[in-house]
Amino acid sequence: MNEMLIELYSYTEEQQNNVLLRLLPLVQINLNMMELASKGTGKSFIYTNLSRYVWLNSGGALTQAQLFMNLNTKEVGLVGKYDVLAVLAQT
């Protein structure tokens, strides 16, 4: 956790559990999670600073070909390349 610049002992037990829950998609296979929070709460910070196996989309549109497989080029999509896809919705 210190690698992510998070000092767990400065949080309450409930806050510590919430931070750890955010990391589950990196260790659990086929886990889908949606995280809803206001701006500035660290949604993208954790994933971008944690692992090179995370891909972050900041509100751009994604097609099925980009996500799964492009049948024209036979290129594997983002789901096949990365362990975690974080898609940030623009409001």
ROLUMGU-116854 format. One record per atom (N, C-alpha, C, O): residue number from 1; residue in one letter; atom name; x, y, z. Coordinates in steps of 0.001 Angstrom, whole numbers, padded with zeros to 6 digits. Layout:
SITE   i aa at    east   north      up
SITE NUM  A CA       X       Y       Z
...
***
This chain:
SITE   i aa at    east   north      up
SITE   1  M  N  000818 -001181  000000
SITE   1  M CA  000000  000000  000000
SITE   1  M  C  000868  001252  000000
SITE   1  M  O  000474  002277 -000556
SITE   2  N  N  002026  001180  000609
SITE   2  N CA  002894  002348  000622
SITE   2  N  C  003379  002701 -000777
SITE   2  N  O  003674  003864 -001053
SITE   3  E  N  003465  001712 -001664
SITE   3  E CA  003855  001966 -003047
SITE   3  E  C  002836  002847 -003752
SITE   3  E  O  003179  003588 -004674
SITE   4  M  N  001595  002768 -003322
SITE   4  M CA  000517  003573 -003905
SITE   4  M  C  000350  004893 -003165
SITE   4  M  O -000605  005627 -003420
SITE   5  L  N  001259  005203 -002262
SITE   5  L CA  001204  006423 -001455
SITE   5  L  C -000018  006447 -000548
SITE   5  L  O -000603  007501 -000299
SITE   6  I  N -000394  005268 -000057
SITE   6  I CA -001523  005162  000865
SITE   6  I  C -001001  004609  002190
SITE   6  I  O -000443  003513  002236
SITE   7  E  N -001182  005356  003239
SITE   7  E CA -000797  004921  004573
SITE   7  E  C -002056  004427  005276
SITE   7  E  O -002840  005222  005795
SITE   8  L  N -002240  003106  005290
SITE   8  L CA -003479  002530  005802
SITE   8  L  C -003746  002868  007261
SITE   8  L  O -004903  003005  007657
SITE   9  Y  N -002715  003002  008053
SITE   9  Y CA -002933  003207  009483
SITE   9  Y  C -003475  004595  009815
SITE   9  Y  O -003865  004852  010953
SITE  10  S  N -003500  005480  008840
SITE  10  S CA -004075  006807  009072
SITE  10  S  C -005591  006811  008839
SITE  10  S  O -006248  007833  009035
SITE  11  Y  N -006141  005669  008420
SITE  11  Y CA -007576  005540  008162
SITE  11  Y  C -008249  004733  009278
SITE  11  Y  O -007593  003993  010011
SITE  12  T  N -009556  004891  009388
SITE  12  T CA -010329  004046  010292
SITE  12  T  C -010403  002643  009696
SITE  12  T  O -010041  002438  008538
SITE  13  E  N -010867  001686  010479
SITE  13  E CA -010965  000313  009981
SITE  13  E  C -011915  000219  008790
SITE  13  E  O -011627 -000501  007834
SITE  14  E  N -013025  000922  008827
SITE  14  E CA -013970  000902  007712
SITE  14  E  C -013338  001499  006452
SITE  14  E  O -013528  000971  005357
SITE  15  Q  N -012597  002583  006595
SITE  15  Q CA -011924  003196  005457
SITE  15  Q  C -010837  002279  004900
SITE  15  Q  O -010640  002226  003686
SITE  16  Q  N -010142  001568  005756
SITE  16  Q CA -009124  000613  005304
SITE  16  Q  C -009763 -000493  004463
SITE  16  Q  O -009238 -000876  003417
SITE  17  N  N -010908 -001000  004940
SITE  17  N CA -011607 -002042  004187
SITE  17  N  C -012059 -001534  002825
SITE  17  N  O -011989 -002268  001839
SITE  18  N  N -012518 -000296  002756
SITE  18  N CA -012952  000276  001487
SITE  18  N  C -011795  000406  000500
SITE  18  N  O -011967  000161 -000694
SITE  19  V  N -010623  000789  000992
SITE  19  V CA -009450  000893  000126
SITE  19  V  C -009077 -000485 -000412
SITE  19  V  O -008786 -000631 -001600
SITE  20  L  N -009084 -001485  000449
SITE  20  L CA -008739 -002844  000017
SITE  20  L  C -009761 -003414 -000961
SITE  20  L  O -009394 -004140 -001885
SITE  21  L  N -011030 -003095 -000770
SITE  21  L CA -012060 -003570 -001694
SITE  21  L  C -011848 -003040 -003104
SITE  21  L  O -012183 -003715 -004078
SITE  22  R  N -011301 -001852 -003219
SITE  22  R CA -011049 -001272 -004536
SITE  22  R  C -009984 -002047 -005304
SITE  22  R  O -009897 -001925 -006526
SITE  23  L  N -009182 -002831 -004615
SITE  23  L CA -008094 -003569 -005251
SITE  23  L  C -008497 -004974 -005686
SITE  23  L  O -007727 -005649 -006370
SITE  24  L  N -009677 -005421 -005307
SITE  24  L CA -010106 -006785 -005628
SITE  24  L  C -010060 -007135 -007115
SITE  24  L  O -009687 -008263 -007438
SITE  25  P  N -010417 -006238 -008044
SITE  25  P CA -010346 -006623 -009457
SITE  25  P  C -008957 -007028 -009921
SITE  25  P  O -008832 -007711 -010937
SITE  26  L  N -007919 -006634 -009216
SITE  26  L CA -006563 -007000 -009616
SITE  26  L  C -006175 -008409 -009186
SITE  26  L  O -005231 -008981 -009731
SITE  27  V  N -006883 -008972 -008226
SITE  27  V CA -006499 -010298 -007729
SITE  27  V  C -007569 -011362 -007960
SITE  27  V  O -007270 -012554 -007885
SITE  28  Q  N -008786 -010966 -008234
SITE  28  Q CA -009881 -011917 -008419
SITE  28  Q  C -010236 -012003 -009903
SITE  28  Q  O -010495 -010982 -010541
SITE  29  I  N -010248 -013199 -010445
SITE  29  I CA -010571 -013417 -011853
SITE  29  I  C -012067 -013212 -012081
SITE  29  I  O -012894 -013618 -011264
SITE  30  N  N -012398 -012578 -013196
SITE  30  N CA -013790 -012362 -013621
SITE  30  N  C -014622 -011607 -012587
SITE  30  N  O -015782 -011945 -012349
SITE  31  L  N -014045 -010617 -011995
SITE  31  L CA -014779 -009784 -011045
SITE  31  L  C -015094 -008455 -011713
SITE  31  L  O -014195 -007750 -012171
SITE  32  N  N -016356 -008125 -011763
SITE  32  N CA -016785 -006841 -012300
SITE  32  N  C -017189 -005955 -011142
SITE  32  N  O -017894 -006386 -010231
SITE  33  M  N -016741 -004725 -011184
SITE  33  M CA -017038 -003813 -010095
SITE  33  M  C -017300 -002432 -010675
SITE  33  M  O -016585 -001981 -011570
SITE  34  M  N -018311 -001774 -010172
SITE  34  M CA -018598 -000408 -010579
SITE  34  M  C -018420  000485 -009364
SITE  34  M  O -018991  000241 -008302
SITE  35  E  N -017630  001507 -009539
SITE  35  E CA -017351  002417 -008441
SITE  35  E  C -017914  003783 -008803
SITE  35  E  O -017485  004406 -009774
SITE  36  L  N -018863  004234 -008025
SITE  36  L CA -019495  005530 -008261
SITE  36  L  C -019086  006487 -007154
SITE  36  L  O -019289  006206 -005972
SITE  37  A  N -018514  007610 -007538
SITE  37  A CA -018101  008613 -006558
SITE  37  A  C -017933  009946 -007267
SITE  37  A  O -017830  010006 -008492
SITE  38  S  N -017908  010992 -006495
SITE  38  S CA -017753  012319 -007078
SITE  38  S  C -016302  012544 -007499
SITE  38  S  O -015418  011748 -007181
SITE  39  K  N -016076  013630 -008211
SITE  39  K CA -014732  013953 -008688
SITE  39  K  C -013789  014179 -007513
SITE  39  K  O -014185  014658 -006450
SITE  40  G  N -012526  013817 -007741
SITE  40  G CA -011504  014083 -006745
SITE  40  G  C -011439  013097 -005601
SITE  40  G  O -010836  013396 -004571
SITE  41  T  N -012047  011920 -005750
SITE  41  T CA -012040  010944 -004666
SITE  41  T  C -011030  009818 -004885
SITE  41  T  O -011009  008862 -004110
SITE  42  G  N -010205  009907 -005909
SITE  42  G CA -009137  008933 -006113
SITE  42  G  C -009518  007706 -006906
SITE  42  G  O -008830  006688 -006826
SITE  43  K  N -010594  007770 -007671
SITE  43  K CA -011014  006602 -008446
SITE  43  K  C -009940  006198 -009445
SITE  43  K  O -009586  005022 -009519
SITE  44  S  N -009429  007119 -010195
SITE  44  S CA -008426  006788 -011202
SITE  44  S  C -007015  006729 -010619
SITE  44  S  O -006163  006027 -011162
SITE  45  F  N -006750  007439 -009542
SITE  45  F CA -005410  007469 -008953
SITE  45  F  C -004944  006083 -008543
SITE  45  F  O -003814  005693 -008836
SITE  46  I  N -005806  005340 -007870
SITE  46  I CA -005421  004010 -007390
SITE  46  I  C -005043  003099 -008553
SITE  46  I  O -004011  002429 -008511
SITE  47  Y  N -005872  003074 -009582
SITE  47  Y CA -005633  002130 -010671
SITE  47  Y  C -004449  002525 -011543
SITE  47  Y  O -003703  001654 -011989
SITE  48  T  N -004259  003810 -011796
SITE  48  T CA -003149  004213 -012658
SITE  48  T  C -001799  004098 -011960
SITE  48  T  O -000784  003906 -012628
SITE  49  N  N -001763  004210 -010651
SITE  49  N CA -000497  004137 -009924
SITE  49  N  C -000201  002754 -009370
SITE  49  N  O  000845  002548 -008755
SITE  50  L  N -001079  001828 -009570
SITE  50  L CA -000918  000522 -008954
SITE  50  L  C -000214 -000495 -009836
SITE  50  L  O  000696 -001186 -009378
SITE  51  S  N -000622 -000594 -011092
SITE  51  S CA -000125 -001693 -011910
SITE  51  S  C -000061 -001303 -013378
SITE  51  S  O -000835 -000468 -013845
SITE  52  R  N  000854 -001906 -014088
SITE  52  R CA  000928 -001675 -015537
SITE  52  R  C -000119 -002506 -016279
SITE  52  R  O -000275 -002368 -017492
SITE  53  Y  N -000830 -003358 -015562
SITE  53  Y CA -001857 -004197 -016168
SITE  53  Y  C -003241 -003559 -016089
SITE  53  Y  O -004257 -004235 -016255
SITE  54  V  N -003271 -002262 -015836
SITE  54  V CA -004523 -001511 -015740
SITE  54  V  C -004591 -000547 -016915
SITE  54  V  O -003613  000132 -017225
SITE  55  W  N -005740 -000489 -017563
SITE  55  W CA -005958  000465 -018645
SITE  55  W  C -007058  001421 -018220
SITE  55  W  O -008114  000994 -017753
SITE  56  L  N -006813  002706 -018379
SITE  56  L CA -007747  003736 -017932
SITE  56  L  C -008288  004492 -019137
SITE  56  L  O -007521  005037 -019932
SITE  57  N  N -009598  004524 -019270
SITE  57  N CA -010271  005301 -020310
SITE  57  N  C -010964  006469 -019630
SITE  57  N  O -011839  006275 -018785
SITE  58  S  N -010577  007666 -019995
SITE  58  S CA -011131  008855 -019356
SITE  58  S  C -012328  009408 -020122
SITE  58  S  O -012288  010541 -020602
SITE  59  G  N -013369  008633 -020236
SITE  59  G CA -014618  009127 -020791
SITE  59  G  C -014793  008995 -022283
SITE  59  G  O -015826  009409 -022809
SITE  60  G  N -013838  008441 -022984
SITE  60  G CA -013992  008257 -024423
SITE  60  G  C -014904  007090 -024734
SITE  60  G  O -015052  006175 -023925
SITE  61  A  N -015514  007122 -025902
SITE  61  A CA -016409  006030 -026305
SITE  61  A  C -015586  004800 -026678
SITE  61  A  O -014532  004915 -027304
SITE  62  L  N -016067  003643 -026296
SITE  62  L CA -015410  002377 -026622
SITE  62  L  C -016344  001533 -027472
SITE  62  L  O -017544  001461 -027207
SITE  63  T  N -015798  000904 -028482
SITE  63  T CA -016596  000015 -029325
SITE  63  T  C -016377 -001420 -028880
SITE  63  T  O -015466 -001709 -028105
SITE  64  Q  N -017221 -002318 -029376
SITE  64  Q CA -017046 -003741 -029077
SITE  64  Q  C -015711 -004245 -029612
SITE  64  Q  O -015060 -005074 -028975
SITE  65  A  N -015302 -003754 -030773
SITE  65  A CA -014026 -004177 -031359
SITE  65  A  C -012859 -003753 -030468
SITE  65  A  O -011891 -004500 -030320
SITE  66  Q  N -012941 -002573 -029882
SITE  66  Q CA -011871 -002125 -028998
SITE  66  Q  C -011846 -002942 -027710
SITE  66  Q  O -010773 -003227 -027177
SITE  67  L  N -012999 -003315 -027218
SITE  67  L CA -013056 -004043 -025957
SITE  67  L  C -012698 -005519 -026105
SITE  67  L  O -011953 -006056 -025285
SITE  68  F  N -013211 -006176 -027130
SITE  68  F CA -013070 -007633 -027219
SITE  68  F  C -012112 -008082 -028318
SITE  68  F  O -011033 -008592 -028015
SITE  69  M  N -012481 -007903 -029586
SITE  69  M CA -011602 -008304 -030685
SITE  69  M  C -012038 -007624 -031961
SITE  69  M  O -013220 -007607 -032305
SITE  70  N  N -011073 -007066 -032654
SITE  70  N CA -011343 -006469 -033944
SITE  70  N  C -011272 -007569 -034995
SITE  70  N  O -010197 -008108 -035257
SITE  71  L  N -012398 -007903 -035592
SITE  71  L CA -012450 -009008 -036550
SITE  71  L  C -011727 -008683 -037854
SITE  71  L  O -011284 -009594 -038553
SITE  72  N  N -011601 -007407 -038191
SITE  72  N CA -010896 -007032 -039423
SITE  72  N  C -009393 -007204 -039291
SITE  72  N  O -008745 -007725 -040199
SITE  73  T  N -008836 -006773 -038172
SITE  73  T CA -007387 -006845 -037982
SITE  73  T  C -006952 -008051 -037150
SITE  73  T  O -005757 -008320 -037030
SITE  74  K  N -007910 -008777 -036577
SITE  74  K CA -007643 -009932 -035701
SITE  74  K  C -006868 -009533 -034447
SITE  74  K  O -006186 -010361 -033842
SITE  75  E  N -006976 -008273 -034065
SITE  75  E CA -006286 -007787 -032874
SITE  75  E  C -007152 -008023 -031643
SITE  75  E  O -008346 -007724 -031642
SITE  76  V  N -006538 -008558 -030604
SITE  76  V CA -007229 -008796 -029345
SITE  76  V  C -007539 -007452 -028702
SITE  76  V  O -006727 -006529 -028744
SITE  77  G  N -008715 -007355 -028112
SITE  77  G CA -009143 -006096 -027505
SITE  77  G  C -008584 -005881 -026116
SITE  77  G  O -007764 -006655 -025621
SITE  78  L  N -009049 -004810 -025504
SITE  78  L CA -008542 -004400 -024190
SITE  78  L  C -008820 -005424 -023099
SITE  78  L  O -008008 -005588 -022188
SITE  79  V  N -009954 -006116 -023176
SITE  79  V CA -010289 -007129 -022165
SITE  79  V  C -009258 -008253 -022167
SITE  79  V  O -008944 -008805 -021113
SITE  80  G  N -008738 -008591 -023325
SITE  80  G CA -007735 -009644 -023425
SITE  80  G  C -006326 -009194 -023090
SITE  80  G  O -005472 -010024 -022779
SITE  81  K  N -006066 -007890 -023146
SITE  81  K CA -004719 -007380 -022918
SITE  81  K  C -004454 -006958 -021479
SITE  81  K  O -003316 -007035 -021015
SITE  82  Y  N -005480 -006516 -020770
SITE  82  Y CA -005298 -005942 -019442
SITE  82  Y  C -006091 -006711 -018404
SITE  82  Y  O -007114 -007323 -018712
SITE  83  D  N -005609 -006674 -017176
SITE  83  D CA -006319 -007320 -016065
SITE  83  D  C -007492 -006483 -015580
SITE  83  D  O -008516 -007026 -015167
SITE  84  V  N -007348 -005161 -015629
SITE  84  V CA -008389 -004265 -015135
SITE  84  V  C -008607 -003156 -016156
SITE  84  V  O -007648 -002543 -016624
SITE  85  L  N -009854 -002899 -016500
SITE  85  L CA -010219 -001764 -017334
SITE  85  L  C -010995 -000782 -016463
SITE  85  L  O -012018 -001134 -015876
SITE  86  A  N -010513  000426 -016386
SITE  86  A CA -011215  001461 -015622
SITE  86  A  C -011755  002472 -016618
SITE  86  A  O -010993  003114 -017341
SITE  87  V  N -013064  002609 -016651
SITE  87  V CA -013722  003523 -017583
SITE  87  V  C -014340  004641 -016759
SITE  87  V  O -015234  004404 -015946
SITE  88  L  N -013866  005847 -016970
SITE  88  L CA -014373  007005 -016246
SITE  88  L  C -015444  007689 -017087
SITE  88  L  O -015184  008085 -018223
SITE  89  A  N -016626  007827 -016542
SITE  89  A CA -017724  008461 -017264
SITE  89  A  C -017678  009966 -017056
SITE  89  A  O -017458  010445 -015944
SITE  90  Q  N -017882  010686 -018113
SITE  90  Q CA -017930  012140 -018053
SITE  90  Q  C -019358  012573 -017774
SITE  90  Q  O -020286  012087 -018421
SITE  91  T  N -019551  013481 -016820
SITE  91  T CA -020900  013976 -016535
SITE  91  T  C -021006  015443 -016826
SITE  91  T  O -022071  016034 -016645
***
